[in-house]
Amino acid sequence: MRSWAGLALGLAVVAATAAHGASYAVLRNLSAPPPVEVARLPAGSEPRPVQLARIVVQPRNGEAWALSYPIVMGTEQLLTWDVGPVEAQAASFQRVFDEELRKAGFASDAMQSLFAEGGSSADLKVGALIEDIQGRFCTDCPNMFARKSVPATVLMTAKWEVYSSLERKVVGRITTTGGADFKTPLQDSFLPPIYEGFRENVRLLLANAEFRALVTRPTAGPGADGNPLSTIQIARGSARLGLSRASSAVVVVFAADGSGSGFLISADGYLLTNQHVVGGSRYVKLKWSDGAESVGEVVRSDARRDVALVRTDARGHPALDLRTGSVQQGVIVYAIGSPMGETLQNTMTKGIVSALRTMEGQPFIQSDVGVTHGNSGGPLLDEQGAVVGMTVSGMAPNGSPVGLNFFIPIDDALKALRVTSTESASAAKPLPQRRASGGGKGRRAAPPPRL
């Protein structure tokens, strides 16, 4: 399958009279329908994250698909398609896709986790097959011979597929047909008008009732039926490990798509980790700090909050204490995980709570404690060794970590998974203030970028 670069080259050189496809008259008078109005999702709908994963352009070979007006007047060209299936470069199309998602209140790959193996924590992956495309490109508009004064018009039909990595299957197929008039003078490329035609098809997708139902449906973990989650009660361990023994409750989590970290939260074998660590796996392998290994079953997950619950045989390992309630800016915290993989299992790093943030409507703890790939799903601890959060993402401009890392508050992780304990957690009160500093919580911000 050729790349989009191959398509651009094909567009520049292919010109012939077609045996089939759109006629000259149809292309000469091509115009776009009015733009569709996309209603924003209702407040509180909590859409699941969506990622545009693939675009394939595949009109029939030899089909007339566009009419070009070159700068030399009187030499209109009827363009035919003879480059076969084209795999479009995702970046430019993804930018258009994400822009329209955000405008309509959808979640565009919400966490954009630094530590996800594929660079994405989105459960729903979207692909499009563009089987029909028609275009009219006027490179010398406006002039008295050009049709009206619109430099370009593109219409296309997109066959969309929506794939759930949690359910490991295509959960929706939707077809849209739309396009746009492009009113900016063309330079030396047909791609900008094509992006705008694609944008209108994205808007049609977002307005589609089936698609809206898919992205607002409650996230079902592997084996679940999609019904509202029942509450799971966990049996809290009695021992408080403290920092010196906390690593004995932290594991390396191996899934089909890579590895991360996790930690034991109950005496009956429940662990927490990130959804992007387990991905679509039903079962994962766990490696404990003493070298013992066990198999865990992913019993529940929430892609939007990027959390997963795993059940396993604890093999006598004690559980970490959980400290719910807010933490305060400036307090000392510790992270445990397996940075860069199992070789550095149970590495502990130290930092402070830098700030409390709200991103995409969800709370996060920001800290300068050192974490990187492999730390995902590991615990963030207070000075007594109690869990206050879970590692999820961070910023690393040009691949270099800068101490801007983000953690899911433990009470929010439990709430997303509908987990409660049979024993009370540590007193839900703020941790003691260690350092005075400015700033605060609650400001809405964009999520951290990918690594």
Summary of the structure (lengths in Angstrom):
residues: 451
radius of gyration: 26.1
end to end distance: 27.9
largest distance: 86.2
contacts: 1541
relative contact order: 0.13
helix: 18%
strand: 35%
